[in-house]
Structures are given as structure tokens and as C-alpha cells.
Amino acid sequence: MKAIVYKSTGSWYTVKDESGKWHNARMKGVFKIDEITSTNPVAVGDDVEIEVENETENTATITEILDRRNYINRQSPRYKHQHHIVAANLDQSLLVATLKEPRTSQGFIDRFLVASEMYHVPALIVFNKADLYKKKELEKYEQWKTMYEGASYKVFLVSAKENTGIESLRAELAGKTTLISGHSGVGKSSLLNVILPDLALKTQDISGWSGKGQHTTTFAEMFDLPGGGSIIDTPGMREFGLVDIERQEVSHYFPEMRERLNDCQFNNCLHVNEPGCAIKEAVMEGKIAEDRYVSYVNILDSIEEKSY
């Protein structure tokens, strides 16, 4: 029987079968030794085959993971040399960022966008907590909006607290499976509560002494949207560690660079010190944002350091 994984709590999974019935399911032991380097062989969003164990207790066994359309992978937070599949079979990803309480760094945003590009998942950027923004933050938002829209990303400004800007975002989510992610404390749960009022997800205030958000989501979980589509909520992330990426590939995951790669003098150009580089020329001419180029170099450097 086919089913979709809605929640993972480590050893147990909540799955919904084709008839709409829910089951608590466990993996068949063989998956654990099938050369899977991920810390979680089964991910939320996976299509699986199940065998019902107990009808009255609604328990089942996952016997097969069906082919994934795509997935997003990150470095495991606990084991640096292992991967963690964030979610599978996605139509798009949505990064919730904030410019205040806490402030999301551009480096975090760009790493998330690179990961989405790597796995062919279109990404949206939503800046939440607009109700807190003064002139300085609004100017920064306009600057980043111009920069990211110039790189072909859709950017939204919302306030979950005041329920503003939500309708245009809701239209983007309709009928699609969307991964929602972000730092702890950016108001991801509050945003989901506005989009899905019946959820009543737990929310917590920012930790006063550290300025960092408190974790409210412990495990990834998928929720169906009224009228079609679904959202996969993920635990708040302190950092987004990229995996399976070569230095040579990084520029391919910056859309504004990708379209100019064939104009470089050398095929293996890393766009740092090489002559005849179309990317550096575009940065000098203001066609590629300098801040995005700095992010690119920082990601390049972080991969170089890991190879020693």
C-alpha cells in the first residue's frame, strides 16, 4: 500500500495512506544498512510502500522508499561527516528571514538558496516581522529585495503578528508542496499559524539574554493546506551546512552567475583571480550585486578549508 510520510520522530514515522488513513510506521531493518549515508534514510515528503501490522493500533512497517523527485540535503547538525535529508518531493522551498530580533545573515540566506539550487527546488524568501522594522530595516529590505529579485528570486515582506502581506504569500503556496525553513526565532511557527489557523503551533519569544530564538519545532512535519498543497515545517536552524558540493560547481548555483559562465575566458574559471572573467566584470559593472559575489567567495573558501 502506498503512503506519504508526514512526520519523522527518529524511529517512528506518521504516514497517510492512499485512502487518507493515518498510521504510525517503523522502518524495516534492512534500510539501516543499505549504504545510506544520511542520518535519516526516510524523510518527510517521501512516498513509501507500507504493510499494515495492526489494524486496531494503526501501526505499519515501511517496506520500500519510492524514487524521489528531489530532496534537500544539509550537513547533519550532530555528525559533521553525515548528511541529513531535510525533506523530499518538493515543489519549492520558502526561507523565513528577519532583519530584526533576530537578524538573519545574508550568508545564511545565500547558503539556503545554493542548497535549493543544488537540488533543483525553486526558492522564495519571506522577510517576517515587518511590524518591527524602522527606517533602517526598511531600507535594508529594499536593498536586499532588489538584489534577490535581480537574481530571479521572489521576495515577500510580511508580518505574521499583524497578518499583513499574507495573501500574496498564500497564493504562492496553493497547490504546491513547500518546505519552510529559517533560523530559530524568525517567527516561522507564528507565520504557519496565520496560514493554517487550525494548527495552533507552539511559539516562543526570543531569548532575551542571547537575542537568539528558542527552538519550537523539534521534528520535521508536513501539514495539508485547505484547497490543496502542503507545507513541511522544519526545526529552526542555527546554520546551513552545504554537502556534496565541489568548488567548481558553486557558481552554477548562483542564477545571476550561471547565465554568464560561458562568457569567461577559461572553462574552469573560479571567478577569483583568473583573467577574462565575465563574472568579475559583471560585478564591476553592477550587473551582479557585490554582496552576492562576496557570499560566493565565502562559500568557495569554506569548501576549500574542508578539503585540507
C-alpha positions as CSV (number, residue, x, y, z in Angstrom):
1,M,0.0,0.0,0.0
2,K,1.3,3.5,-0.9
3,A,1.6,6.2,1.7
4,I,3.3,9.6,2.2
5,V,5.5,10.4,5.2
6,Y,4.1,13.3,7.2
7,K,6.2,13.3,10.3
8,S,9.5,11.8,11.4
9,T,10.4,11.4,15.1
10,G,13.6,9.4,14.6
11,S,12.5,5.8,14.8
12,W,8.7,6.3,14.2
13,Y,7.0,7.9,11.2
14,T,3.5,9.3,10.8
15,V,2.3,8.3,7.3
16,K,-1.0,8.8,5.5
17,D,-2.1,6.1,3.0
18,E,-4.0,6.5,-0.3
19,S,-7.4,6.2,1.4
20,G,-6.5,9.1,3.8
21,K,-5.9,6.8,6.8
22,W,-3.1,7.6,9.3
23,H,-0.6,5.0,10.6
24,N,2.4,5.0,12.9
25,A,5.1,3.3,10.9
26,R,8.6,1.9,11.5
27,M,11.3,1.1,9.0
28,K,12.1,-2.4,8.0
29,G,15.6,-3.0,9.5
30,V,17.3,-3.6,6.1
31,F,17.1,0.1,5.2
32,K,19.5,0.9,8.0
33,I,22.4,-1.0,6.3
34,D,21.6,-0.1,2.7
35,E,24.6,2.1,2.1
36,I,22.6,5.2,3.1
37,T,25.0,7.8,4.5
38,S,22.1,10.0,5.7
39,T,21.2,10.2,9.4
40,N,17.6,9.8,8.3
41,P,17.0,7.3,5.4
42,V,13.3,8.1,5.4
43,A,12.3,11.8,5.1
44,V,9.1,13.8,5.4
45,G,7.5,14.0,2.0
46,D,8.8,10.6,0.9
47,D,6.4,8.3,-1.0
48,V,6.7,4.8,0.6
49,E,5.2,1.4,0.5
50,I,3.8,0.1,3.8
51,E,2.4,-3.1,5.2
52,V,-0.2,-2.7,8.0
53,E,0.9,-4.6,11.1
54,N,-2.1,-3.9,13.4
55,E,-5.4,-2.5,12.2
56,T,-6.7,-1.5,15.7
57,E,-3.5,0.3,16.7
58,N,-2.9,1.7,13.2
59,T,0.7,0.5,13.1
60,A,2.6,-0.3,9.9
61,T,6.0,-1.2,8.5
62,I,7.7,0.8,5.8
63,T,8.9,-1.8,3.3
64,E,10.1,0.5,0.5
65,I,11.1,4.1,-0.2
66,L,9.9,5.0,-3.7
67,D,12.0,7.1,-6.0
68,R,12.3,10.8,-5.0
69,R,11.6,13.6,-7.4
70,N,14.0,15.7,-5.4
71,Y,15.1,16.4,-1.9
72,I,17.1,19.0,0.1
73,N,20.1,17.8,2.0
74,R,22.2,19.5,4.6
75,Q,25.1,18.7,6.9
76,S,23.9,16.8,9.9
77,P,23.8,19.1,12.9
78,R,25.2,16.3,15.1
79,Y,27.6,14.4,12.9
80,K,29.6,16.7,10.6
81,H,30.5,13.9,8.1
82,Q,27.0,12.7,7.7
83,H,24.1,14.2,5.7
84,H,20.6,15.0,6.9
85,I,17.7,14.9,4.3
86,V,15.6,17.9,5.3
87,A,12.6,16.9,3.1
88,A,11.7,15.2,-0.1
89,N,9.5,15.6,-3.2
90,L,9.2,19.4,-3.0
91,D,7.8,21.9,-5.5
92,Q,9.5,24.8,-3.8
93,S,11.3,26.0,-0.6
94,L,10.5,29.0,1.5
95,L,13.1,30.7,3.7
96,V,11.7,32.9,6.5
97,A,14.2,35.6,7.3
98,T,14.1,38.7,9.6
99,L,16.0,41.9,9.7
100,K,15.5,42.4,13.4
101,E,15.1,40.2,16.5
102,P,17.0,38.2,15.3
103,R,18.7,39.4,12.2
104,T,19.2,36.8,9.5
105,S,22.7,37.0,8.0
106,Q,23.0,37.2,4.2
107,G,25.4,34.3,4.4
108,F,22.7,32.0,5.8
109,I,20.2,33.1,3.2
110,D,22.7,32.5,0.3
111,R,23.6,29.1,1.6
112,F,20.0,28.1,1.8
113,L,19.4,29.4,-1.8
114,V,22.5,27.4,-3.0
115,A,21.2,24.2,-1.4
116,S,17.8,24.8,-3.1
117,E,19.5,25.4,-6.5
118,M,21.7,22.2,-6.0
119,Y,18.6,20.1,-5.7
120,H,16.5,21.9,-8.3
121,V,14.0,23.3,-5.8
122,P,12.7,26.9,-6.6
123,A,13.1,29.1,-3.6
124,L,11.1,32.0,-2.1
125,I,12.4,34.5,0.5
126,V,10.0,35.9,3.1
127,F,11.0,38.6,5.4
128,N,8.8,38.4,8.5
129,K,8.3,40.8,11.5
130,A,7.7,43.8,9.2
131,D,5.8,45.4,12.2
132,L,9.2,45.8,14.0
133,Y,11.0,47.5,11.1
134,K,12.0,51.1,11.3
135,K,13.6,53.2,8.5
136,K,17.0,51.4,8.7
137,E,15.4,47.9,8.3
138,L,13.1,49.0,5.6
139,E,16.0,50.5,3.6
140,K,17.9,47.2,4.1
141,Y,14.8,45.2,3.0
142,E,14.5,47.3,-0.2
143,Q,18.2,46.8,-0.9
144,W,18.0,43.0,-0.4
145,K,14.7,42.8,-2.4
146,T,16.4,44.4,-5.4
147,M,19.4,42.2,-5.0
148,Y,17.5,38.9,-4.8
149,E,14.9,39.8,-7.4
150,G,17.9,40.6,-9.7
151,A,19.0,37.0,-9.1
152,S,15.5,35.8,-10.1
153,Y,14.0,35.1,-6.6
154,K,10.6,36.1,-5.4
155,V,10.8,38.2,-2.2
156,F,7.9,39.0,0.3
157,L,7.6,41.3,3.2
158,V,5.1,40.1,5.9
159,S,4.0,40.5,9.5
160,A,2.6,37.3,11.0
161,K,1.8,39.3,14.1
162,E,-0.3,41.9,12.2
163,N,-1.4,39.5,9.4
164,T,-0.1,41.7,6.6
165,G,1.3,40.6,3.3
166,I,0.0,37.1,3.9
167,E,-2.5,36.8,1.0
168,S,0.1,37.2,-1.8
169,L,2.2,34.6,0.0
170,R,-0.7,32.2,0.4
171,A,-1.3,32.4,-3.4
172,E,2.3,31.2,-3.9
173,L,1.7,28.2,-1.6
174,A,-1.6,27.0,-3.2
175,G,-1.4,23.5,-4.7
176,K,2.3,23.1,-4.0
177,T,4.5,21.1,-1.6
178,T,6.6,23.8,0.1
179,L,9.5,23.3,2.6
180,I,9.5,26.2,5.1
181,S,12.8,26.9,6.9
182,G,14.7,29.5,8.8
183,H,16.7,30.4,11.9
184,S,15.1,29.8,15.3
185,G,13.1,32.9,16.4
186,V,12.2,34.3,12.9
187,G,8.5,33.6,13.6
188,K,8.1,30.6,11.4
189,S,5.5,29.0,13.7
190,S,3.6,32.3,14.0
191,L,3.5,32.5,10.2
192,L,2.3,29.0,9.9
193,N,-0.4,29.7,12.5
194,V,-1.7,32.6,10.3
195,I,-1.6,30.5,7.1
196,L,-3.1,27.4,8.9
197,P,-5.2,28.8,11.9
198,D,-6.2,25.3,13.0
199,L,-2.6,24.3,13.6
200,A,-2.0,26.2,16.9
201,L,1.7,25.5,16.8
202,K,3.7,26.4,19.9
203,T,5.6,29.7,19.6
204,Q,8.2,31.2,21.9
205,D,9.6,34.7,22.4
206,I,13.2,35.5,21.6
207,S,15.5,34.5,24.4
208,G,16.2,37.9,26.0
209,W,19.8,37.3,27.1
210,S,21.1,35.9,23.8
211,G,18.9,37.5,21.2
212,K,18.6,34.1,19.6
213,G,15.2,32.4,19.1
214,Q,14.1,29.4,21.0
215,H,13.5,26.1,19.2
216,T,9.8,25.4,18.9
217,T,9.7,22.7,16.2
218,T,11.5,19.5,17.2
219,F,10.9,17.3,14.2
220,A,10.0,18.0,10.5
221,E,6.3,17.7,9.9
222,M,4.0,18.1,6.9
223,F,0.6,19.9,7.0
224,D,-2.0,19.9,4.3
225,L,-3.3,23.3,3.1
226,P,-7.0,23.8,2.6
227,G,-7.7,23.7,-1.1
228,G,-4.6,21.7,-2.0
229,G,-0.9,21.7,-1.4
230,S,1.1,21.2,1.8
231,I,3.8,22.8,3.9
232,I,6.7,21.0,5.5
233,D,7.8,22.7,8.7
234,T,11.4,22.1,9.8
235,P,13.2,22.7,13.1
236,G,14.9,26.1,13.3
237,M,18.5,26.0,12.1
238,R,21.5,27.9,13.5
239,E,23.5,27.3,10.3
240,F,23.0,25.6,7.0
241,G,25.9,23.3,6.2
242,L,26.3,22.5,2.5
243,V,27.2,19.0,1.5
244,D,28.2,17.2,-1.8
245,I,29.4,20.4,-3.4
246,E,32.6,20.9,-5.4
247,R,34.3,24.4,-5.6
248,Q,33.9,24.2,-9.4
249,E,30.1,23.9,-9.1
250,V,29.3,26.8,-6.7
251,S,28.9,29.5,-9.4
252,H,26.3,27.2,-11.1
253,Y,24.1,27.7,-8.1
254,F,24.0,31.5,-8.3
255,P,21.4,32.1,-11.1
256,E,22.9,35.6,-11.9
257,M,26.3,33.9,-12.4
258,R,25.1,30.8,-14.2
259,E,23.8,32.8,-17.2
260,R,27.3,34.3,-17.7
261,L,29.6,31.3,-17.2
262,N,30.1,30.7,-20.9
263,D,31.5,34.2,-21.3
264,C,34.5,33.5,-19.1
265,Q,37.9,33.1,-20.9
266,F,38.5,29.7,-19.1
267,N,36.1,26.8,-18.8
268,N,37.4,26.1,-15.3
269,C,37.2,29.7,-14.1
270,L,36.6,30.1,-10.3
271,H,35.9,33.8,-10.8
272,V,38.5,34.9,-8.2
273,N,42.0,35.6,-9.8
274,E,41.6,34.4,-13.4
275,P,41.9,36.9,-16.3
276,G,39.0,37.3,-18.7
277,C,36.4,36.5,-16.1
278,A,32.8,37.5,-17.1
279,I,31.6,37.2,-13.5
280,K,34.1,39.7,-12.1
281,E,33.4,42.0,-15.0
282,A,29.6,41.9,-14.3
283,V,30.3,42.7,-10.6
284,M,32.4,45.7,-11.6
285,E,29.6,46.9,-13.9
286,G,27.0,46.5,-11.2
287,K,25.2,43.7,-13.1
288,I,25.9,41.2,-10.2
289,A,25.5,42.5,-6.7
290,E,28.8,42.8,-4.9
291,D,27.3,41.3,-1.7
292,R,26.3,38.2,-3.6
293,Y,29.8,37.9,-5.1
294,V,31.2,38.2,-1.5
295,S,28.9,35.4,-0.4
296,Y,30.0,33.3,-3.4
297,V,33.7,33.7,-2.4
298,N,32.9,32.9,1.3
299,I,31.2,29.7,0.3
300,L,34.1,28.9,-2.0
301,D,36.6,29.4,0.8
302,S,34.6,27.2,3.2
303,I,34.7,24.3,0.8
304,E,38.5,24.8,0.3
305,E,39.1,24.7,4.1
306,K,37.2,21.3,4.3
307,S,39.4,19.7,1.7
308,Y,42.7,20.0,3.8
